[in-house]
Amino acid sequence: MSSVDETHGDRTTAADTIAGLLAVGSIVLSAIAMGFGLLLQLDAHPARIAPVAIVAALVAARMSARYQPLALKAALFGALAWVVGMVVVIVTDGPLF
C-alpha cells in the first residue's frame, strides 16, 4: 500500500511541452512581424513571418488539448500582428517580402 495517490490526468507529456513551446514561439514571431523587430534592428517582413506564426499556433493547438487556449491566443495575436506589421511596413516604406 502506498500513502501517495498518483493521478495521471495532470501529467505533462512531451507533446504538451512541444506544443507550449510552439505557441510561445508563435507569439515571439508575431511580435517580430508586428514591428518589434524594428527595435531589435531586424528586417521584419510581416508577409512572411506572420503566416508562419499563425501556422505554428495552429499546429500547437492540434498537438495538445492542454495548450489550446494559449495556441488560440497566439493565432489571434498572429493575425493582429500581420495587420499591424503591414501598416508599419507601408508607413515606413519597408519591404513586404
mmCIF file as gemmi writes it, N, C-alpha and C atoms, coordinates in Angstrom:
data_model
loop_
_atom_site.group_PDB
_atom_site.id
_atom_site.type_symbol
_atom_site.label_atom_id
_atom_site.label_alt_id
_atom_site.label_comp_id
_atom_site.label_asym_id
_atom_site.label_entity_id
_atom_site.label_seq_id
_atom_site.pdbx_PDB_ins_code
_atom_site.Cartn_x
_atom_site.Cartn_y
_atom_site.Cartn_z
_atom_site.occupancy
_atom_site.B_iso_or_equiv
_atom_site.pdbx_formal_charge
_atom_site.auth_seq_id
_atom_site.auth_asym_id
_atom_site.pdbx_PDB_model_num
ATOM 1 N N . MET Axp A 1 ? 0.818 -1.173 0 1 0 ? 1 A 1
ATOM 2 C CA . MET Axp A 1 ? 0 0 0 1 0 ? 1 A 1
ATOM 3 C C . MET Axp A 1 ? 0.868 1.244 0 1 0 ? 1 A 1
ATOM 4 N N . SER Axp A 2 ? 0.409 2.206 -0.742 1 0 ? 2 A 1
ATOM 5 C CA . SER Axp A 2 ? 1.157 3.452 -0.856 1 0 ? 2 A 1
ATOM 6 C C . SER Axp A 2 ? 0.345 4.578 -0.238 1 0 ? 2 A 1
ATOM 7 N N . SER Axp A 3 ? 1.04 5.461 0.427 1 0 ? 3 A 1
ATOM 8 C CA . SER Axp A 3 ? 0.338 6.586 1.036 1 0 ? 3 A 1
ATOM 9 C C . SER Axp A 3 ? 0.174 7.743 0.055 1 0 ? 3 A 1
ATOM 10 N N . VAL Axp A 4 ? 0.823 7.657 -1.107 1 0 ? 4 A 1
ATOM 11 C CA . VAL Axp A 4 ? 0.738 8.715 -2.114 1 0 ? 4 A 1
ATOM 12 C C . VAL Axp A 4 ? -0.157 8.231 -3.25 1 0 ? 4 A 1
ATOM 13 N N . ASP Axp A 5 ? -1.208 8.968 -3.488 1 0 ? 5 A 1
ATOM 14 C CA . ASP Axp A 5 ? -2.098 8.648 -4.6 1 0 ? 5 A 1
ATOM 15 C C . ASP Axp A 5 ? -1.613 9.394 -5.836 1 0 ? 5 A 1
ATOM 16 N N . GLU Axp A 6 ? -1.295 8.643 -6.855 1 0 ? 6 A 1
ATOM 17 C CA . GLU Axp A 6 ? -0.834 9.265 -8.09 1 0 ? 6 A 1
ATOM 18 C C . GLU Axp A 6 ? -2.012 9.474 -9.027 1 0 ? 6 A 1
ATOM 19 N N . THR Axp A 7 ? -2.073 10.642 -9.593 1 0 ? 7 A 1
ATOM 20 C CA . THR Axp A 7 ? -3.071 10.92 -10.617 1 0 ? 7 A 1
ATOM 21 C C . THR Axp A 7 ? -2.332 11.149 -11.922 1 0 ? 7 A 1
ATOM 22 N N . HIS Axp A 8 ? -2.744 10.446 -12.937 1 0 ? 8 A 1
ATOM 23 C CA . HIS Axp A 8 ? -2.07 10.541 -14.217 1 0 ? 8 A 1
ATOM 24 C C . HIS Axp A 8 ? -2.723 11.57 -15.131 1 0 ? 8 A 1
ATOM 25 N N . GLY Axp A 9 ? -3.802 12.178 -14.716 1 0 ? 9 A 1
ATOM 26 C CA . GLY Axp A 9 ? -4.505 13.143 -15.55 1 0 ? 9 A 1
ATOM 27 C C . GLY Axp A 9 ? -3.809 14.481 -15.664 1 0 ? 9 A 1
ATOM 28 N N . ASP Axp A 10 ? -3.027 14.862 -14.674 1 0 ? 10 A 1
ATOM 29 C CA . ASP Axp A 10 ? -2.379 16.173 -14.707 1 0 ? 10 A 1
ATOM 30 C C . ASP Axp A 10 ? -0.911 16.09 -15.111 1 0 ? 10 A 1
ATOM 31 N N . ARG Axp A 11 ? -0.506 14.986 -15.65 1 0 ? 11 A 1
ATOM 32 C CA . ARG Axp A 11 ? 0.879 14.786 -16.058 1 0 ? 11 A 1
ATOM 33 C C . ARG Axp A 11 ? 1.126 15.427 -17.42 1 0 ? 11 A 1
ATOM 34 N N . THR Axp A 12 ? 2.242 16.109 -17.563 1 0 ? 12 A 1
ATOM 35 C CA . THR Axp A 12 ? 2.599 16.755 -18.815 1 0 ? 12 A 1
ATOM 36 C C . THR Axp A 12 ? 3.377 15.794 -19.692 1 0 ? 12 A 1
ATOM 37 N N . THR Axp A 13 ? 2.957 15.656 -20.923 1 0 ? 13 A 1
ATOM 38 C CA . THR Axp A 13 ? 3.641 14.789 -21.868 1 0 ? 13 A 1
ATOM 39 C C . THR Axp A 13 ? 4.613 15.601 -22.714 1 0 ? 13 A 1
ATOM 40 N N . ALA Axp A 14 ? 5.392 14.907 -23.514 1 0 ? 14 A 1
ATOM 41 C CA . ALA Axp A 14 ? 6.348 15.588 -24.399 1 0 ? 14 A 1
ATOM 42 C C . ALA Axp A 14 ? 5.608 16.403 -25.453 1 0 ? 14 A 1
ATOM 43 N N . ALA Axp A 15 ? 4.487 15.903 -25.93 1 0 ? 15 A 1
ATOM 44 C CA . ALA Axp A 15 ? 3.702 16.644 -26.921 1 0 ? 15 A 1
ATOM 45 C C . ALA Axp A 15 ? 3.158 17.942 -26.328 1 0 ? 15 A 1
ATOM 46 N N . ASP Axp A 16 ? 2.767 17.911 -25.048 1 0 ? 16 A 1
ATOM 47 C CA . ASP Axp A 16 ? 2.306 19.128 -24.387 1 0 ? 16 A 1
ATOM 48 C C . ASP Axp A 16 ? 3.425 20.162 -24.307 1 0 ? 16 A 1
ATOM 49 N N . THR Axp A 17 ? 4.611 19.705 -23.972 1 0 ? 17 A 1
ATOM 50 C CA . THR Axp A 17 ? 5.742 20.617 -23.853 1 0 ? 17 A 1
ATOM 51 C C . THR Axp A 17 ? 6.091 21.244 -25.194 1 0 ? 17 A 1
ATOM 52 N N . ILE Axp A 18 ? 6.123 20.44 -26.236 1 0 ? 18 A 1
ATOM 53 C CA . ILE Axp A 18 ? 6.448 20.96 -27.562 1 0 ? 18 A 1
ATOM 54 C C . ILE Axp A 18 ? 5.347 21.888 -28.06 1 0 ? 18 A 1
ATOM 55 N N . ALA Axp A 19 ? 4.11 21.575 -27.78 1 0 ? 19 A 1
ATOM 56 C CA . ALA Axp A 19 ? 3.005 22.443 -28.181 1 0 ? 19 A 1
ATOM 57 C C . ALA Axp A 19 ? 3.084 23.788 -27.471 1 0 ? 19 A 1
ATOM 58 N N . GLY Axp A 20 ? 3.423 23.771 -26.205 1 0 ? 20 A 1
ATOM 59 C CA . GLY Axp A 20 ? 3.593 25.028 -25.478 1 0 ? 20 A 1
ATOM 60 C C . GLY Axp A 20 ? 4.733 25.862 -26.044 1 0 ? 20 A 1
ATOM 61 N N . LEU Axp A 21 ? 5.838 25.206 -26.37 1 0 ? 21 A 1
ATOM 62 C CA . LEU Axp A 21 ? 6.96 25.933 -26.968 1 0 ? 21 A 1
ATOM 63 C C . LEU Axp A 21 ? 6.605 26.482 -28.35 1 0 ? 21 A 1
ATOM 64 N N . LEU Axp A 22 ? 5.85 25.723 -29.13 1 0 ? 22 A 1
ATOM 65 C CA . LEU Axp A 22 ? 5.412 26.217 -30.439 1 0 ? 22 A 1
ATOM 66 C C . LEU Axp A 22 ? 4.493 27.43 -30.297 1 0 ? 22 A 1
ATOM 67 N N . ALA Axp A 23 ? 3.602 27.397 -29.335 1 0 ? 23 A 1
ATOM 68 C CA . ALA Axp A 23 ? 2.695 28.524 -29.129 1 0 ? 23 A 1
ATOM 69 C C . ALA Axp A 23 ? 3.462 29.773 -28.692 1 0 ? 23 A 1
ATOM 70 N N . VAL Axp A 24 ? 4.413 29.602 -27.801 1 0 ? 24 A 1
ATOM 71 C CA . VAL Axp A 24 ? 5.21 30.748 -27.351 1 0 ? 24 A 1
ATOM 72 C C . VAL Axp A 24 ? 6.1 31.252 -28.481 1 0 ? 24 A 1
ATOM 73 N N . GLY Axp A 25 ? 6.662 30.333 -29.262 1 0 ? 25 A 1
ATOM 74 C CA . GLY Axp A 25 ? 7.459 30.737 -30.424 1 0 ? 25 A 1
ATOM 75 C C . GLY Axp A 25 ? 6.621 31.49 -31.44 1 0 ? 25 A 1
ATOM 76 N N . SER Axp A 26 ? 5.376 31.087 -31.592 1 0 ? 26 A 1
ATOM 77 C CA . SER Axp A 26 ? 4.467 31.794 -32.484 1 0 ? 26 A 1
ATOM 78 C C . SER Axp A 26 ? 4.219 33.218 -32.006 1 0 ? 26 A 1
ATOM 79 N N . ILE Axp A 27 ? 4.083 33.395 -30.709 1 0 ? 27 A 1
ATOM 80 C CA . ILE Axp A 27 ? 3.887 34.74 -30.157 1 0 ? 27 A 1
ATOM 81 C C . ILE Axp A 27 ? 5.121 35.596 -30.393 1 0 ? 27 A 1
ATOM 82 N N . VAL Axp A 28 ? 6.305 35.019 -30.235 1 0 ? 28 A 1
ATOM 83 C CA . VAL Axp A 28 ? 7.546 35.764 -30.463 1 0 ? 28 A 1
ATOM 84 C C . VAL Axp A 28 ? 7.672 36.156 -31.933 1 0 ? 28 A 1
ATOM 85 N N . LEU Axp A 29 ? 7.394 35.226 -32.84 1 0 ? 29 A 1
ATOM 86 C CA . LEU Axp A 29 ? 7.437 35.547 -34.266 1 0 ? 29 A 1
ATOM 87 C C . LEU Axp A 29 ? 6.416 36.618 -34.624 1 0 ? 29 A 1
ATOM 88 N N . SER Axp A 30 ? 5.253 36.56 -34.022 1 0 ? 30 A 1
ATOM 89 C CA . SER Axp A 30 ? 4.232 37.574 -34.276 1 0 ? 30 A 1
ATOM 90 C C . SER Axp A 30 ? 4.678 38.942 -33.786 1 0 ? 30 A 1
ATOM 91 N N . ALA Axp A 31 ? 5.339 38.975 -32.65 1 0 ? 31 A 1
ATOM 92 C CA . ALA Axp A 31 ? 5.834 40.258 -32.134 1 0 ? 31 A 1
ATOM 93 C C . ALA Axp A 31 ? 6.899 40.835 -33.06 1 0 ? 31 A 1
ATOM 94 N N . ILE Axp A 32 ? 7.751 39.992 -33.603 1 0 ? 32 A 1
ATOM 95 C CA . ILE Axp A 32 ? 8.762 40.472 -34.551 1 0 ? 32 A 1
ATOM 96 C C . ILE Axp A 32 ? 8.084 40.986 -35.819 1 0 ? 32 A 1
ATOM 97 N N . ALA Axp A 33 ? 7.064 40.269 -36.303 1 0 ? 33 A 1
ATOM 98 C CA . ALA Axp A 33 ? 6.355 40.694 -37.505 1 0 ? 33 A 1
ATOM 99 C C . ALA Axp A 33 ? 5.566 41.972 -37.276 1 0 ? 33 A 1
ATOM 100 N N . MET Axp A 34 ? 5.116 42.181 -36.043 1 0 ? 34 A 1
ATOM 101 C CA . MET Axp A 34 ? 4.304 43.346 -35.746 1 0 ? 34 A 1
ATOM 102 C C . MET Axp A 34 ? 5.105 44.641 -35.826 1 0 ? 34 A 1
ATOM 103 N N . GLY Axp A 35 ? 6.367 44.583 -35.577 1 0 ? 35 A 1
ATOM 104 C CA . GLY Axp A 35 ? 7.163 45.795 -35.624 1 0 ? 35 A 1
ATOM 105 C C . GLY Axp A 35 ? 8.173 45.877 -34.509 1 0 ? 35 A 1
ATOM 106 N N . PHE Axp A 36 ? 8.095 44.952 -33.557 1 0 ? 36 A 1
ATOM 107 C CA . PHE Axp A 36 ? 9.095 44.951 -32.503 1 0 ? 36 A 1
ATOM 108 C C . PHE Axp A 36 ? 10.455 44.523 -33.029 1 0 ? 36 A 1
ATOM 109 N N . GLY Axp A 37 ? 10.477 43.926 -34.225 1 0 ? 37 A 1
ATOM 110 C CA . GLY Axp A 37 ? 11.742 43.593 -34.866 1 0 ? 37 A 1
ATOM 111 C C . GLY Axp A 37 ? 12.512 44.838 -35.252 1 0 ? 37 A 1
ATOM 112 N N . LEU Axp A 38 ? 11.798 45.943 -35.46 1 0 ? 38 A 1
ATOM 113 C CA . LEU Axp A 38 ? 12.471 47.195 -35.767 1 0 ? 38 A 1
ATOM 114 C C . LEU Axp A 38 ? 13.274 47.693 -34.565 1 0 ? 38 A 1
ATOM 115 N N . LEU Axp A 39 ? 12.78 47.429 -33.374 1 0 ? 39 A 1
ATOM 116 C CA . LEU Axp A 39 ? 13.516 47.82 -32.168 1 0 ? 39 A 1
ATOM 117 C C . LEU Axp A 39 ? 14.796 47.019 -32.026 1 0 ? 39 A 1
ATOM 118 N N . LEU Axp A 40 ? 14.773 45.765 -32.47 1 0 ? 40 A 1
ATOM 119 C CA . LEU Axp A 40 ? 15.951 44.906 -32.411 1 0 ? 40 A 1
ATOM 120 C C . LEU Axp A 40 ? 16.803 45.022 -33.676 1 0 ? 40 A 1
ATOM 121 N N . GLN Axp A 41 ? 16.408 45.933 -34.564 1 0 ? 41 A 1
ATOM 122 C CA . GLN Axp A 41 ? 17.056 46.163 -35.849 1 0 ? 41 A 1
ATOM 123 C C . GLN Axp A 41 ? 17.075 44.901 -36.707 1 0 ? 41 A 1
ATOM 124 N N . LEU Axp A 42 ? 15.951 44.204 -36.703 1 0 ? 42 A 1
ATOM 125 C CA . LEU Axp A 42 ? 15.747 43.053 -37.568 1 0 ? 42 A 1
ATOM 126 C C . LEU Axp A 42 ? 14.869 43.483 -38.736 1 0 ? 42 A 1
ATOM 127 N N . ASP Axp A 43 ? 15.106 42.915 -39.895 1 0 ? 43 A 1
ATOM 128 C CA . ASP Axp A 43 ? 14.216 43.17 -41.018 1 0 ? 43 A 1
ATOM 129 C C . ASP Axp A 43 ? 12.966 42.329 -40.828 1 0 ? 43 A 1
ATOM 130 N N . ALA Axp A 44 ? 11.93 42.965 -40.356 1 0 ? 44 A 1
ATOM 131 C CA . ALA Axp A 44 ? 10.672 42.258 -40.126 1 0 ? 44 A 1
ATOM 132 C C . ALA Axp A 44 ? 9.865 42.281 -41.414 1 0 ? 44 A 1
ATOM 133 N N . HIS Axp A 45 ? 9.621 41.144 -41.969 1 0 ? 45 A 1
ATOM 134 C CA . HIS Axp A 45 ? 8.806 41 -43.167 1 0 ? 45 A 1
ATOM 135 C C . HIS Axp A 45 ? 7.491 40.365 -42.744 1 0 ? 45 A 1
ATOM 136 N N . PRO Axp A 46 ? 6.474 41.182 -42.464 1 0 ? 46 A 1
ATOM 137 C CA . PRO Axp A 46 ? 5.23 40.609 -41.93 1 0 ? 46 A 1
ATOM 138 C C . PRO Axp A 46 ? 4.516 39.691 -42.908 1 0 ? 46 A 1
ATOM 139 N N . ALA Axp A 47 ? 4.73 39.876 -44.202 1 0 ? 47 A 1
ATOM 140 C CA . ALA Axp A 47 ? 4.068 38.995 -45.168 1 0 ? 47 A 1
ATOM 141 C C . ALA Axp A 47 ? 4.658 37.59 -45.138 1 0 ? 47 A 1
ATOM 142 N N . ARG Axp A 48 ? 5.867 37.439 -44.618 1 0 ? 48 A 1
ATOM 143 C CA . ARG Axp A 48 ? 6.488 36.115 -44.491 1 0 ? 48 A 1
ATOM 144 C C . ARG Axp A 48 ? 6.341 35.544 -43.081 1 0 ? 48 A 1
ATOM 145 N N . ILE Axp A 49 ? 6.587 36.371 -42.084 1 0 ? 49 A 1
ATOM 146 C CA . ILE Axp A 49 ? 6.711 35.881 -40.707 1 0 ? 49 A 1
ATOM 147 C C . ILE Axp A 49 ? 5.351 35.603 -40.063 1 0 ? 49 A 1
ATOM 148 N N . ALA Axp A 50 ? 4.38 36.474 -40.263 1 0 ? 50 A 1
ATOM 149 C CA . ALA Axp A 50 ? 3.086 36.324 -39.597 1 0 ? 50 A 1
ATOM 150 C C . ALA Axp A 50 ? 2.345 35.046 -40.022 1 0 ? 50 A 1
ATOM 151 N N . PRO Axp A 51 ? 2.302 34.691 -41.312 1 0 ? 51 A 1
ATOM 152 C CA . PRO Axp A 51 ? 1.64 33.419 -41.646 1 0 ? 51 A 1
ATOM 153 C C . PRO Axp A 51 ? 2.337 32.202 -41.045 1 0 ? 51 A 1
ATOM 154 N N . VAL Axp A 52 ? 3.66 32.242 -40.954 1 0 ? 52 A 1
ATOM 155 C CA . VAL Axp A 52 ? 4.39 31.137 -40.322 1 0 ? 52 A 1
ATOM 156 C C . VAL Axp A 52 ? 4.016 31.048 -38.846 1 0 ? 52 A 1
ATOM 157 N N . ALA Axp A 53 ? 3.882 32.197 -38.198 1 0 ? 53 A 1
ATOM 158 C CA . ALA Axp A 53 ? 3.5 32.22 -36.784 1 0 ? 53 A 1
ATOM 159 C C . ALA Axp A 53 ? 2.089 31.667 -36.587 1 0 ? 53 A 1
ATOM 160 N N . ILE Axp A 54 ? 1.182 32.001 -37.501 1 0 ? 54 A 1
ATOM 161 C CA . ILE Axp A 54 ? -0.19 31.506 -37.39 1 0 ? 54 A 1
ATOM 162 C C . ILE Axp A 54 ? -0.239 29.989 -37.592 1 0 ? 54 A 1
ATOM 163 N N . VAL Axp A 55 ? 0.524 29.484 -38.562 1 0 ? 55 A 1
ATOM 164 C CA . VAL Axp A 55 ? 0.559 28.037 -38.803 1 0 ? 55 A 1
ATOM 165 C C . VAL Axp A 55 ? 1.159 27.313 -37.6 1 0 ? 55 A 1
ATOM 166 N N . ALA Axp A 56 ? 2.205 27.886 -37.007 1 0 ? 56 A 1
ATOM 167 C CA . ALA Axp A 56 ? 2.805 27.271 -35.812 1 0 ? 56 A 1
ATOM 168 C C . ALA Axp A 56 ? 1.801 27.227 -34.665 1 0 ? 56 A 1
ATOM 169 N N . ALA Axp A 57 ? 0.989 28.268 -34.516 1 0 ? 57 A 1
ATOM 170 C CA . ALA Axp A 57 ? -0.034 28.276 -33.469 1 0 ? 57 A 1
ATOM 171 C C . ALA Axp A 57 ? -1.097 27.222 -33.738 1 0 ? 57 A 1
ATOM 172 N N . LEU Axp A 58 ? -1.482 27.044 -34.997 1 0 ? 58 A 1
ATOM 173 C CA . LEU Axp A 58 ? -2.482 26.033 -35.322 1 0 ? 58 A 1
ATOM 174 C C . LEU Axp A 58 ? -1.946 24.623 -35.107 1 0 ? 58 A 1
ATOM 175 N N . VAL Axp A 59 ? -0.673 24.413 -35.409 1 0 ? 59 A 1
ATOM 176 C CA . VAL Axp A 59 ? -0.059 23.108 -35.151 1 0 ? 59 A 1
ATOM 177 C C . VAL Axp A 59 ? -0.017 22.836 -33.647 1 0 ? 59 A 1
ATOM 178 N N . ALA Axp A 60 ? 0.32 23.864 -32.872 1 0 ? 60 A 1
ATOM 179 C CA . ALA Axp A 60 ? 0.347 23.704 -31.417 1 0 ? 60 A 1
ATOM 180 C C . ALA Axp A 60 ? -1.038 23.386 -30.865 1 0 ? 60 A 1
ATOM 181 N N . ALA Axp A 61 ? -2.062 23.997 -31.431 1 0 ? 61 A 1
ATOM 182 C CA . ALA Axp A 61 ? -3.428 23.725 -30.971 1 0 ? 61 A 1
ATOM 183 C C . ALA Axp A 61 ? -3.835 22.299 -31.279 1 0 ? 61 A 1
ATOM 184 N N . ARG Axp A 62 ? -3.379 21.774 -32.401 1 0 ? 62 A 1
ATOM 185 C CA . ARG Axp A 62 ? -3.731 20.412 -32.779 1 0 ? 62 A 1
ATOM 186 C C . ARG Axp A 62 ? -2.941 19.372 -31.99 1 0 ? 62 A 1
ATOM 187 N N . MET Axp A 63 ? -1.727 19.734 -31.556 1 0 ? 63 A 1
ATOM 188 C CA . MET Axp A 63 ? -0.873 18.782 -30.851 1 0 ? 63 A 1
ATOM 189 C C . MET Axp A 63 ? -1.359 18.461 -29.453 1 0 ? 63 A 1
ATOM 190 N N . SER Axp A 64 ? -1.877 19.478 -28.763 1 0 ? 64 A 1
ATOM 191 C CA . SER Axp A 64 ? -2.168 19.287 -27.354 1 0 ? 64 A 1
ATOM 192 C C . SER Axp A 64 ? -3.452 20.004 -26.962 1 0 ? 64 A 1
ATOM 193 N N . ALA Axp A 65 ? -4.31 19.292 -26.277 1 0 ? 65 A 1
ATOM 194 C CA . ALA Axp A 65 ? -5.538 19.917 -25.778 1 0 ? 65 A 1
ATOM 195 C C . ALA Axp A 65 ? -5.245 20.827 -24.592 1 0 ? 65 A 1
ATOM 196 N N . ARG Axp A 66 ? -4.145 20.579 -23.917 1 0 ? 66 A 1
ATOM 197 C CA . ARG Axp A 66 ? -3.804 21.354 -22.733 1 0 ? 66 A 1
ATOM 198 C C . ARG Axp A 66 ? -3.464 22.806 -23.075 1 0 ? 66 A 1
ATOM 199 N N . TYR Axp A 67 ? -2.812 23.023 -24.218 1 0 ? 67 A 1
ATOM 200 C CA . TYR Axp A 67 ? -2.379 24.366 -24.603 1 0 ? 67 A 1
ATOM 201 C C . TYR Axp A 67 ? -3.212 24.956 -25.726 1 0 ? 67 A 1
ATOM 202 N N . GLN Axp A 68 ? -4.409 24.453 -25.939 1 0 ? 68 A 1
ATOM 203 C CA . GLN Axp A 68 ? -5.274 25.021 -26.969 1 0 ? 68 A 1
ATOM 204 C C . GLN Axp A 68 ? -5.662 26.468 -26.691 1 0 ? 68 A 1
ATOM 205 N N . PRO Axp A 69 ? -5.953 26.871 -25.455 1 0 ? 69 A 1
ATOM 206 C CA . PRO Axp A 69 ? -6.255 28.295 -25.229 1 0 ? 69 A 1
ATOM 207 C C . PRO Axp A 69 ? -5.055 29.212 -25.543 1 0 ? 69 A 1
ATOM 208 N N . LEU Axp A 70 ? -3.861 28.779 -25.181 1 0 ? 70 A 1
ATOM 209 C CA . LEU Axp A 70 ? -2.673 29.569 -25.493 1 0 ? 70 A 1
ATOM 210 C C . LEU Axp A 70 ? -2.443 29.632 -26.998 1 0 ? 70 A 1
ATOM 211 N N . ALA Axp A 71 ? -2.672 28.528 -27.681 1 0 ? 71 A 1
ATOM 212 C CA . ALA Axp A 71 ? -2.493 28.499 -29.132 1 0 ? 71 A 1
ATOM 213 C C . ALA Axp A 71 ? -3.539 29.369 -29.832 1 0 ? 71 A 1
ATOM 214 N N . LEU Axp A 72 ? -4.754 29.401 -29.313 1 0 ? 72 A 1
ATOM 215 C CA . LEU Axp A 72 ? -5.774 30.281 -29.873 1 0 ? 72 A 1
ATOM 216 C C . LEU Axp A 72 ? -5.364 31.737 -29.73 1 0 ? 72 A 1
ATOM 217 N N . LYS Axp A 73 ? -4.875 32.101 -28.562 1 0 ? 73 A 1
ATOM 218 C CA . LYS Axp A 73 ? -4.41 33.473 -28.35 1 0 ? 73 A 1
ATOM 219 C C . LYS Axp A 73 ? -3.224 33.79 -29.248 1 0 ? 73 A 1
ATOM 220 N N . ALA Axp A 74 ? -2.351 32.815 -29.459 1 0 ? 74 A 1
ATOM 221 C CA . ALA Axp A 74 ? -1.197 33.021 -30.336 1 0 ? 74 A 1
ATOM 222 C C . ALA Axp A 74 ? -1.645 33.212 -31.782 1 0 ? 74 A 1
ATOM 223 N N . ALA Axp A 75 ? -2.644 32.464 -32.231 1 0 ? 75 A 1
ATOM 224 C CA . ALA Axp A 75 ? -3.147 32.616 -33.599 1 0 ? 75 A 1
ATOM 225 C C . ALA Axp A 75 ? -3.831 33.967 -33.791 1 0 ? 75 A 1
ATOM 226 N N . LEU Axp A 76 ? -4.608 34.389 -32.822 1 0 ? 76 A 1
ATOM 227 C CA . LEU Axp A 76 ? -5.248 35.701 -32.903 1 0 ? 76 A 1
ATOM 228 C C . LEU Axp A 76 ? -4.215 36.827 -32.859 1 0 ? 76 A 1
ATOM 229 N N . PHE Axp A 77 ? -3.198 36.661 -32.036 1 0 ? 77 A 1
ATOM 230 C CA . PHE Axp A 77 ? -2.123 37.647 -31.97 1 0 ? 77 A 1
ATOM 231 C C . PHE Axp A 77 ? -1.351 37.677 -33.287 1 0 ? 77 A 1
ATOM 232 N N . GLY Axp A 78 ? -1.207 36.533 -33.943 1 0 ? 78 A 1
ATOM 233 C CA . GLY Axp A 78 ? -0.551 36.477 -35.251 1 0 ? 78 A 1
ATOM 234 C C . GLY Axp A 78 ? -1.335 37.231 -36.308 1 0 ? 78 A 1
ATOM 235 N N . ALA Axp A 79 ? -2.66 37.097 -36.282 1 0 ? 79 A 1
ATOM 236 C CA . ALA Axp A 79 ? -3.492 37.837 -37.231 1 0 ? 79 A 1
ATOM 237 C C . ALA Axp A 79 ? -3.405 39.337 -36.983 1 0 ? 79 A 1
ATOM 238 N N . LEU Axp A 80 ? -3.443 39.732 -35.725 1 0 ? 80 A 1
ATOM 239 C CA . LEU Axp A 80 ? -3.29 41.146 -35.381 1 0 ? 80 A 1
ATOM 240 C C . LEU Axp A 80 ? -1.906 41.653 -35.768 1 0 ? 80 A 1
ATOM 241 N N . ALA Axp A 81 ? -0.889 40.831 -35.564 1 0 ? 81 A 1
ATOM 242 C CA . ALA Axp A 81 ? 0.477 41.216 -35.908 1 0 ? 81 A 1
ATOM 243 C C . ALA Axp A 81 ? 0.636 41.399 -37.411 1 0 ? 81 A 1
ATOM 244 N N . TRP Axp A 82 ? -0.066 40.574 -38.192 1 0 ? 82 A 1
ATOM 245 C CA . TRP Axp A 82 ? 0.004 40.714 -39.64 1 0 ? 82 A 1
ATOM 246 C C . TRP Axp A 82 ? -0.557 42.07 -40.07 1 0 ? 82 A 1
ATOM 247 N N . VAL Axp A 83 ? -1.709 42.443 -39.515 1 0 ? 83 A 1
ATOM 248 C CA . VAL Axp A 83 ? -2.341 43.715 -39.874 1 0 ? 83 A 1
ATOM 249 C C . VAL Axp A 83 ? -1.47 44.887 -39.433 1 0 ? 83 A 1
ATOM 250 N N . VAL Axp A 84 ? -1.034 44.871 -38.192 1 0 ? 84 A 1
ATOM 251 C CA . VAL Axp A 84 ? -0.218 45.98 -37.682 1 0 ? 84 A 1
ATOM 252 C C . VAL Axp A 84 ? 1.126 46.031 -38.4 1 0 ? 84 A 1
ATOM 253 N N . GLY Axp A 85 ? 1.727 44.873 -38.649 1 0 ? 85 A 1
ATOM 254 C CA . GLY Axp A 85 ? 3.004 44.829 -39.351 1 0 ? 85 A 1
ATOM 255 C C . GLY Axp A 85 ? 2.903 45.367 -40.761 1 0 ? 85 A 1
ATOM 256 N N . MET Axp A 86 ? 1.815 45.05 -41.463 1 0 ? 86 A 1
ATOM 257 C CA . MET Axp A 86 ? 1.629 45.586 -42.806 1 0 ? 86 A 1
ATOM 258 C C . MET Axp A 86 ? 1.454 47.101 -42.782 1 0 ? 86 A 1
ATOM 259 N N . VAL Axp A 87 ? 0.743 47.606 -41.794 1 0 ? 87 A 1
ATOM 260 C CA . VAL Axp A 87 ? 0.582 49.059 -41.672 1 0 ? 87 A 1
ATOM 261 C C . VAL Axp A 87 ? 1.932 49.715 -41.392 1 0 ? 87 A 1
ATOM 262 N N . VAL Axp A 88 ? 2.717 49.128 -40.507 1 0 ? 88 A 1
ATOM 263 C CA . VAL Axp A 88 ? 4.037 49.686 -40.188 1 0 ? 88 A 1
ATOM 264 C C . VAL Axp A 88 ? 4.945 49.675 -41.414 1 0 ? 88 A 1
ATOM 265 N N . VAL Axp A 89 ? 4.904 48.591 -42.184 1 0 ? 89 A 1
ATOM 266 C CA . VAL Axp A 89 ? 5.737 48.5 -43.381 1 0 ? 89 A 1
ATOM 267 C C . VAL Axp A 89 ? 5.318 49.533 -44.416 1 0 ? 89 A 1
ATOM 268 N N . ILE Axp A 90 ? 4.024 49.752 -44.583 1 0 ? 90 A 1
ATOM 269 C CA . ILE Axp A 90 ? 3.559 50.738 -45.559 1 0 ? 90 A 1
ATOM 270 C C . ILE Axp A 90 ? 3.925 52.146 -45.121 1 0 ? 90 A 1
ATOM 271 N N . VAL Axp A 91 ? 3.791 52.434 -43.827 1 0 ? 91 A 1
ATOM 272 C CA . VAL Axp A 91 ? 4.11 53.773 -43.335 1 0 ? 91 A 1
ATOM 273 C C . VAL Axp A 91 ? 5.605 54.058 -43.424 1 0 ? 91 A 1
ATOM 274 N N . THR Axp A 92 ? 6.43 53.058 -43.123 1 0 ? 92 A 1
ATOM 275 C CA . THR Axp A 92 ? 7.887 53.263 -43.128 1 0 ? 92 A 1
ATOM 276 C C . THR Axp A 92 ? 8.538 52.936 -44.456 1 0 ? 92 A 1
ATOM 277 N N . ASP Axp A 93 ? 7.767 52.584 -45.476 1 0 ? 93 A 1
ATOM 278 C CA . ASP Axp A 93 ? 8.294 52.192 -46.795 1 0 ? 93 A 1
ATOM 279 C C . ASP Axp A 93 ? 9.295 51.065 -46.704 1 0 ? 93 A 1
ATOM 280 N N . GLY Axp A 94 ? 8.996 50.094 -45.883 1 0 ? 94 A 1
ATOM 281 C CA . GLY Axp A 94 ? 9.859 48.927 -45.729 1 0 ? 94 A 1
ATOM 282 C C . GLY Axp A 94 ? 9.49 47.833 -46.71 1 0 ? 94 A 1
ATOM 283 N N . PRO Axp A 95 ? 10.289 46.758 -46.745 1 0 ? 95 A 1
ATOM 284 C CA . PRO Axp A 95 ? 9.998 45.664 -47.672 1 0 ? 95 A 1
ATOM 285 C C . PRO Axp A 95 ? 8.876 44.762 -47.132 1 0 ? 95 A 1
ATOM 286 N N . LEU Axp A 96 ? 7.976 44.381 -48.02 1 0 ? 96 A 1
ATOM 287 C CA . LEU Axp A 96 ? 6.901 43.459 -47.624 1 0 ? 96 A 1
ATOM 288 C C . LEU Axp A 96 ? 7.4 42.03 -47.565 1 0 ? 96 A 1
ATOM 289 N N . PHE Axp A 97 ? 8.189 41.624 -48.574 1 0 ? 97 A 1
ATOM 290 C CA . PHE Axp A 97 ? 8.655 40.236 -48.649 1 0 ? 97 A 1
ATOM 291 C C . PHE Axp A 97 ? 10.106 40.148 -48.359 1 0 ? 97 A 1
